[in-house]
Amino acid sequence: MQAKVSPVFQLFESQHQEAKALFLTLGKQIKSKKAIELLGKMDFLELYADLMAKVHFDIEGLNFNIFSDFKLMKRSLRKIHHFKLAEKSLNNRELALGIKYNGYRIHLDKYKKKLYTEAFDLIVGSTLKSWDEFHQKAMNASRGIKALTINTAVNQIIQEELEFFALDHKGSMDSKALKDTFEGLRTIIMLENTLIQMGFNSIFVAGIHGEIEALKNNLKPWYSNHLSLQSLTHFLGTKEEVSKKYLDWVKELKAEKTALSAQAEKQAHELFDKILG
């Protein structure tokens, strides 16, 4: 008789079904909104694989074994998300100033075509069999697990994220530290929600949970600025001469990044003082 599947698998299954439906839609045509939705689902599904690996700590590389077929697809979807942030920054700039950045627009359009073709090829080249195998591997890993074991594994992953925060808390936070903080907070929120959906209490009290959510949301404009500046400077790095309108934009993006970084760092240190103290 096979061991009973843990209730946590129901969370995986619902996300898996929604992700599979989005995958089928994108197999007809790549739409950025659907691609970003699928990326969000994949974030949870990969985290679930990490959770199963934490539960079955004696099985080396279990998380990679469960999620490996989808690594490239997830990376491709993330590139589309990053591109959309850069494109939105350009759209907002042109709308606000009433001037055109045709060179950069052409550059982004070429990049978009490359990204969307890459994503479409990956999706069309994948099979529904890989989704079924993904489902089966996750289900097998979920058999015979007690709810308390899941609770312990969630706590372990969150503790690991807090240890990374403790390292970042020691000094000033550069772009990598802020990016890692953003991703770490997102992981903690997904895990906290998993606990709540399973009927457990969240690790952090409501007030701290609210502050974690607020910091994550406040890091979104910083992340968007960071990626926009990265994209624009990469484009300008290919030019021998750069016009004043581009130099002005870069200068403004850098000033904005400095301000957003200072604000996010202050908020992060205040939060870390509370949760690491």
C-alpha positions as a Markdown table, in Angstrom:
| # | Residue | x | y | z |
|---|---|---|---|---|
| 1 | Met | 0.0 | 0.0 | 0.0 |
| 2 | Gln | 1.4 | 3.4 | -1.0 |
| 3 | Ala | 1.9 | 6.0 | 1.6 |
| 4 | Lys | -0.6 | 8.8 | 1.8 |
| 5 | Val | 0.3 | 12.0 | 0.0 |
| 6 | Ser | 0.8 | 15.0 | 2.3 |
| 7 | Pro | -1.8 | 17.8 | 2.2 |
| 8 | Val | 0.9 | 20.2 | 1.1 |
| 9 | Phe | 0.9 | 18.5 | -2.3 |
| 10 | Gln | -2.6 | 20.0 | -2.9 |
| 11 | Leu | -0.9 | 23.5 | -3.0 |
| 12 | Phe | 1.6 | 22.2 | -5.5 |
| 13 | Glu | -1.1 | 20.5 | -7.6 |
| 14 | Ser | -3.2 | 23.7 | -8.0 |
| 15 | Gln | -0.1 | 25.8 | -8.9 |
| 16 | His | 1.0 | 23.0 | -11.3 |
| 17 | Gln | -2.3 | 22.9 | -13.1 |
| 18 | Glu | -2.4 | 26.7 | -13.5 |
| 19 | Ala | 1.2 | 26.8 | -14.7 |
| 20 | Lys | 0.4 | 24.0 | -17.2 |
| 21 | Ala | -2.6 | 25.9 | -18.6 |
| 22 | Leu | -0.4 | 29.1 | -19.0 |
| 23 | Phe | 2.3 | 26.9 | -20.7 |
| 24 | Leu | -0.3 | 25.7 | -23.2 |
| 25 | Thr | -1.5 | 29.2 | -23.9 |
| 26 | Leu | 2.1 | 30.4 | -24.5 |
| 27 | Gly | 2.7 | 27.5 | -26.9 |
| 28 | Lys | 0.3 | 29.3 | -29.3 |
| 29 | Gln | 1.8 | 32.8 | -28.9 |
| 30 | Ile | 4.2 | 34.5 | -26.4 |
| 31 | Lys | 2.3 | 37.2 | -24.5 |
| 32 | Ser | 4.3 | 39.1 | -21.9 |
| 33 | Lys | 1.5 | 39.1 | -19.3 |
| 34 | Lys | 1.0 | 35.4 | -19.5 |
| 35 | Ala | 4.8 | 34.8 | -19.4 |
| 36 | Ile | 5.1 | 36.8 | -16.2 |
| 37 | Glu | 2.2 | 35.0 | -14.7 |
| 38 | Leu | 3.8 | 31.7 | -15.5 |
| 39 | Leu | 7.1 | 32.9 | -14.0 |
| 40 | Gly | 5.3 | 33.5 | -10.7 |
| 41 | Lys | 3.9 | 30.0 | -10.7 |
| 42 | Met | 7.4 | 28.6 | -11.5 |
| 43 | Asp | 8.8 | 30.5 | -8.5 |
| 44 | Phe | 6.5 | 28.6 | -6.2 |
| 45 | Leu | 7.0 | 25.2 | -8.0 |
| 46 | Glu | 10.8 | 25.5 | -7.7 |
| 47 | Leu | 10.4 | 26.5 | -4.1 |
| 48 | Tyr | 8.3 | 23.4 | -3.5 |
| 49 | Ala | 11.1 | 21.3 | -5.0 |
| 50 | Asp | 13.5 | 23.0 | -2.5 |
| 51 | Leu | 11.0 | 22.2 | 0.3 |
| 52 | Met | 10.9 | 18.5 | -0.7 |
| 53 | Ala | 14.7 | 18.4 | -0.7 |
| 54 | Lys | 14.8 | 19.8 | 2.8 |
| 55 | Val | 12.3 | 17.2 | 4.0 |
| 56 | His | 14.2 | 14.4 | 2.2 |
| 57 | Phe | 17.7 | 15.7 | 3.2 |
| 58 | Asp | 19.2 | 12.2 | 2.8 |
| 59 | Ile | 18.5 | 12.3 | -1.0 |
| 60 | Glu | 21.1 | 14.4 | -2.7 |
| 61 | Gly | 20.0 | 16.7 | -5.5 |
| 62 | Leu | 16.3 | 16.0 | -5.1 |
| 63 | Asn | 15.3 | 19.6 | -5.8 |
| 64 | Phe | 17.3 | 19.6 | -9.0 |
| 65 | Asn | 15.9 | 16.2 | -10.0 |
| 66 | Ile | 12.3 | 17.5 | -9.6 |
| 67 | Phe | 12.7 | 20.9 | -11.3 |
| 68 | Ser | 15.6 | 20.4 | -13.7 |
| 69 | Asp | 13.5 | 20.2 | -16.9 |
| 70 | Phe | 12.1 | 23.7 | -16.2 |
| 71 | Lys | 15.3 | 25.6 | -15.3 |
| 72 | Leu | 15.9 | 27.0 | -18.8 |
| 73 | Met | 12.2 | 27.9 | -19.3 |
| 74 | Lys | 12.1 | 29.8 | -16.0 |
| 75 | Arg | 15.3 | 31.7 | -16.9 |
| 76 | Ser | 13.8 | 32.6 | -20.3 |
| 77 | Leu | 10.6 | 33.9 | -18.7 |
| 78 | Arg | 12.6 | 35.9 | -16.2 |
| 79 | Lys | 14.4 | 37.6 | -19.0 |
| 80 | Ile | 11.0 | 38.6 | -20.5 |
| 81 | His | 10.0 | 40.1 | -17.2 |
| 82 | His | 13.2 | 42.1 | -17.0 |
| 83 | Phe | 12.8 | 43.3 | -20.6 |
| 84 | Lys | 9.2 | 44.5 | -19.8 |
| 85 | Leu | 10.5 | 46.6 | -16.9 |
| 86 | Ala | 13.1 | 48.3 | -19.2 |
| 87 | Glu | 10.5 | 48.8 | -21.9 |
| 88 | Lys | 8.0 | 50.3 | -19.3 |
| 89 | Ser | 10.8 | 52.7 | -18.2 |
| 90 | Leu | 11.3 | 53.8 | -21.8 |
| 91 | Asn | 7.5 | 54.3 | -22.4 |
| 92 | Asn | 7.2 | 56.3 | -19.2 |
| 93 | Arg | 10.2 | 58.5 | -20.1 |
| 94 | Glu | 8.9 | 59.2 | -23.7 |
| 95 | Leu | 5.4 | 60.0 | -22.4 |
| 96 | Ala | 6.7 | 62.3 | -19.6 |
| 97 | Leu | 9.1 | 64.3 | -21.7 |
| 98 | Gly | 7.4 | 64.1 | -25.1 |
| 99 | Ile | 10.6 | 63.1 | -26.8 |
| 100 | Lys | 11.7 | 59.9 | -28.6 |
| 101 | Tyr | 14.6 | 57.6 | -27.9 |
| 102 | Asn | 14.4 | 55.9 | -31.3 |
| 103 | Gly | 17.9 | 54.2 | -31.1 |
| 104 | Tyr | 17.1 | 52.6 | -27.8 |
| 105 | Arg | 13.6 | 51.6 | -28.9 |
| 106 | Ile | 15.0 | 49.8 | -32.0 |
| 107 | His | 17.6 | 48.1 | -29.7 |
| 108 | Leu | 14.8 | 46.9 | -27.3 |
| 109 | Asp | 12.6 | 45.8 | -30.2 |
| 110 | Lys | 15.4 | 43.6 | -31.6 |
| 111 | Tyr | 16.1 | 42.2 | -28.1 |
| 112 | Lys | 12.4 | 41.5 | -27.6 |
| 113 | Lys | 12.2 | 39.5 | -30.8 |
| 114 | Lys | 15.2 | 37.4 | -29.7 |
| 115 | Leu | 13.8 | 36.8 | -26.2 |
| 116 | Tyr | 10.3 | 35.9 | -27.4 |
| 117 | Thr | 11.7 | 33.6 | -30.1 |
| 118 | Glu | 13.9 | 31.9 | -27.5 |
| 119 | Ala | 11.0 | 31.5 | -25.1 |
| 120 | Phe | 8.6 | 30.2 | -27.8 |
| 121 | Asp | 11.2 | 27.7 | -29.0 |
| 122 | Leu | 11.7 | 26.4 | -25.5 |
| 123 | Ile | 8.0 | 26.1 | -24.8 |
| 124 | Val | 7.2 | 24.5 | -28.2 |
| 125 | Gly | 10.2 | 22.2 | -27.8 |
| 126 | Ser | 8.9 | 21.0 | -24.4 |
| 127 | Thr | 6.3 | 18.3 | -24.0 |
| 128 | Leu | 3.3 | 17.7 | -21.8 |
| 129 | Lys | 5.1 | 14.6 | -20.7 |
| 130 | Ser | 7.7 | 16.7 | -18.9 |
| 131 | Trp | 4.8 | 18.3 | -16.9 |
| 132 | Asp | 3.4 | 14.9 | -16.1 |
| 133 | Glu | 6.8 | 13.7 | -14.9 |
| 134 | Phe | 7.2 | 16.8 | -12.9 |
| 135 | His | 3.8 | 16.2 | -11.2 |
| 136 | Gln | 4.8 | 12.5 | -10.6 |
| 137 | Lys | 8.2 | 13.3 | -9.1 |
| 138 | Ala | 6.6 | 15.9 | -6.8 |
| 139 | Met | 3.8 | 13.5 | -5.7 |
| 140 | Asn | 6.3 | 10.7 | -5.0 |
| 141 | Ala | 8.4 | 13.1 | -2.8 |
| 142 | Ser | 5.2 | 14.2 | -1.0 |
| 143 | Arg | 4.2 | 10.7 | 0.1 |
| 144 | Gly | 4.1 | 9.9 | 3.8 |
| 145 | Ile | 5.1 | 13.4 | 5.0 |
| 146 | Lys | 3.5 | 14.6 | 8.2 |
| 147 | Ala | 2.3 | 18.2 | 8.4 |
| 148 | Leu | 4.7 | 18.8 | 11.3 |
| 149 | Thr | 7.7 | 17.7 | 9.1 |
| 150 | Ile | 6.6 | 20.3 | 6.5 |
| 151 | Asn | 6.4 | 22.9 | 9.2 |
| 152 | Thr | 9.9 | 22.1 | 10.3 |
| 153 | Ala | 11.3 | 22.2 | 6.8 |
| 154 | Val | 9.7 | 25.6 | 6.1 |
| 155 | Asn | 11.2 | 26.9 | 9.3 |
| 156 | Gln | 14.6 | 25.6 | 8.2 |
| 157 | Ile | 14.5 | 27.4 | 4.9 |
| 158 | Ile | 13.3 | 30.6 | 6.5 |
| 159 | Gln | 16.1 | 30.4 | 9.0 |
| 160 | Glu | 18.6 | 30.1 | 6.2 |
| 161 | Glu | 17.2 | 33.2 | 4.5 |
| 162 | Leu | 17.4 | 35.0 | 7.8 |
| 163 | Glu | 21.1 | 34.0 | 8.1 |
| 164 | Phe | 21.7 | 35.6 | 4.7 |
| 165 | Phe | 19.9 | 38.7 | 5.9 |
| 166 | Ala | 22.2 | 38.8 | 9.0 |
| 167 | Leu | 25.3 | 38.9 | 6.7 |
| 168 | Asp | 23.7 | 41.8 | 4.7 |
| 169 | His | 22.8 | 43.5 | 8.0 |
| 170 | Lys | 26.4 | 44.0 | 9.0 |
| 171 | Gly | 27.2 | 46.8 | 6.7 |
| 172 | Ser | 26.0 | 49.0 | 3.8 |
| 173 | Met | 23.9 | 47.2 | 1.2 |
| 174 | Asp | 25.1 | 47.1 | -2.4 |
| 175 | Ser | 22.9 | 46.2 | -5.4 |
| 176 | Lys | 23.5 | 42.5 | -4.9 |
| 177 | Ala | 22.5 | 42.6 | -1.2 |
| 178 | Leu | 19.3 | 44.6 | -2.1 |
| 179 | Lys | 18.4 | 42.1 | -4.9 |
| 180 | Asp | 19.1 | 39.1 | -2.6 |
| 181 | Thr | 16.9 | 40.8 | 0.1 |
| 182 | Phe | 14.1 | 41.2 | -2.4 |
| 183 | Glu | 14.2 | 37.6 | -3.5 |
| 184 | Gly | 14.6 | 36.4 | 0.1 |
| 185 | Leu | 11.6 | 38.3 | 1.3 |
| 186 | Arg | 9.6 | 36.8 | -1.6 |
| 187 | Thr | 10.6 | 33.3 | -0.6 |
| 188 | Ile | 9.7 | 34.0 | 3.1 |
| 189 | Ile | 6.2 | 35.3 | 2.1 |
| 190 | Met | 5.5 | 32.2 | -0.1 |
| 191 | Leu | 6.6 | 29.9 | 2.7 |
| 192 | Glu | 4.6 | 31.8 | 5.3 |
| 193 | Asn | 1.5 | 31.6 | 3.1 |
| 194 | Thr | 2.1 | 27.8 | 2.7 |
| 195 | Leu | 2.1 | 27.4 | 6.5 |
| 196 | Ile | -1.1 | 29.5 | 6.8 |
| 197 | Gln | -2.8 | 27.4 | 4.1 |
| 198 | Met | -1.9 | 24.2 | 5.9 |
| 199 | Gly | -3.5 | 25.5 | 9.1 |
| 200 | Phe | -0.3 | 26.5 | 10.9 |
| 201 | Asn | 0.5 | 29.8 | 12.5 |
| 202 | Ser | 2.8 | 32.0 | 10.5 |
| 203 | Ile | 6.3 | 32.4 | 11.9 |
| 204 | Phe | 6.2 | 36.1 | 12.2 |
| 205 | Val | 3.4 | 38.1 | 13.9 |
| 206 | Ala | 1.0 | 40.1 | 11.7 |
| 207 | Gly | 2.8 | 43.4 | 12.2 |
| 208 | Ile | 6.2 | 42.0 | 11.1 |
| 209 | His | 4.6 | 40.1 | 8.2 |
| 210 | Gly | 3.1 | 43.5 | 7.1 |
| 211 | Glu | 6.6 | 45.1 | 7.3 |
| 212 | Ile | 8.1 | 42.3 | 5.3 |
| 213 | Glu | 5.5 | 42.7 | 2.6 |
| 214 | Ala | 5.9 | 46.5 | 2.6 |
| 215 | Leu | 9.7 | 46.2 | 2.2 |
| 216 | Lys | 9.3 | 43.7 | -0.6 |
| 217 | Asn | 6.9 | 46.1 | -2.4 |
| 218 | Asn | 9.1 | 49.1 | -1.8 |
| 219 | Leu | 12.0 | 47.2 | -3.4 |
| 220 | Lys | 10.0 | 46.7 | -6.6 |
| 221 | Pro | 10.7 | 50.3 | -7.9 |
| 222 | Trp | 14.4 | 49.9 | -6.9 |
| 223 | Tyr | 14.5 | 46.6 | -8.8 |
| 224 | Ser | 12.8 | 48.2 | -11.8 |
| 225 | Asn | 15.3 | 51.1 | -11.7 |
| 226 | His | 18.2 | 48.8 | -11.3 |
| 227 | Leu | 17.2 | 46.8 | -14.4 |
| 228 | Ser | 16.4 | 49.9 | -16.5 |
| 229 | Leu | 19.7 | 51.4 | -15.7 |
| 230 | Gln | 21.5 | 48.2 | -16.5 |
| 231 | Ser | 19.7 | 47.8 | -19.9 |
| 232 | Leu | 20.3 | 51.5 | -20.9 |
| 233 | Thr | 24.0 | 51.5 | -20.0 |
| 234 | His | 24.5 | 48.3 | -21.9 |
| 235 | Phe | 22.9 | 49.9 | -25.0 |
| 236 | Leu | 25.0 | 53.1 | -24.6 |
| 237 | Gly | 28.1 | 51.0 | -24.1 |
| 238 | Thr | 27.9 | 50.0 | -27.8 |
| 239 | Lys | 27.9 | 53.6 | -29.0 |
| 240 | Glu | 30.9 | 55.8 | -29.8 |
| 241 | Glu | 29.0 | 59.0 | -29.3 |
| 242 | Val | 26.0 | 59.5 | -26.9 |
| 243 | Ser | 23.5 | 62.3 | -27.2 |
| 244 | Lys | 22.7 | 64.6 | -24.3 |
| 245 | Lys | 19.2 | 63.2 | -23.9 |
| 246 | Tyr | 20.6 | 59.8 | -23.1 |
| 247 | Leu | 23.3 | 61.2 | -20.7 |
| 248 | Asp | 20.6 | 63.1 | -18.9 |
| 249 | Trp | 18.4 | 60.0 | -18.5 |
| 250 | Val | 21.3 | 58.0 | -17.2 |
| 251 | Lys | 22.2 | 60.7 | -14.7 |
| 252 | Glu | 18.5 | 60.8 | -13.5 |
| 253 | Leu | 18.3 | 57.0 | -13.2 |
| 254 | Lys | 21.5 | 57.0 | -11.2 |
| 255 | Ala | 20.2 | 59.7 | -8.9 |
| 256 | Glu | 16.9 | 57.9 | -8.5 |
| 257 | Lys | 18.8 | 54.6 | -7.7 |
| 258 | Thr | 20.8 | 56.3 | -5.0 |
| 259 | Ala | 17.7 | 57.6 | -3.4 |
| 260 | Leu | 15.8 | 54.4 | -3.7 |
| 261 | Ser | 18.8 | 52.4 | -2.4 |
| 262 | Ala | 19.1 | 54.6 | 0.7 |
| 263 | Gln | 15.4 | 54.3 | 1.4 |
| 264 | Ala | 15.3 | 50.5 | 1.0 |
| 265 | Glu | 18.5 | 50.0 | 3.0 |
| 266 | Lys | 17.1 | 52.1 | 5.9 |
| 267 | Gln | 13.9 | 50.1 | 5.9 |
| 268 | Ala | 15.7 | 46.8 | 5.6 |
| 269 | His | 18.0 | 47.6 | 8.6 |
| 270 | Glu | 15.0 | 48.6 | 10.6 |
| 271 | Leu | 13.2 | 45.4 | 9.8 |
| 272 | Phe | 16.3 | 43.2 | 10.3 |
| 273 | Asp | 16.8 | 44.9 | 13.8 |
| 274 | Lys | 13.4 | 43.5 | 14.7 |
| 275 | Ile | 13.5 | 40.0 | 13.2 |
| 276 | Leu | 17.2 | 39.3 | 13.9 |
| 277 | Gly | 17.4 | 40.9 | 17.3 |
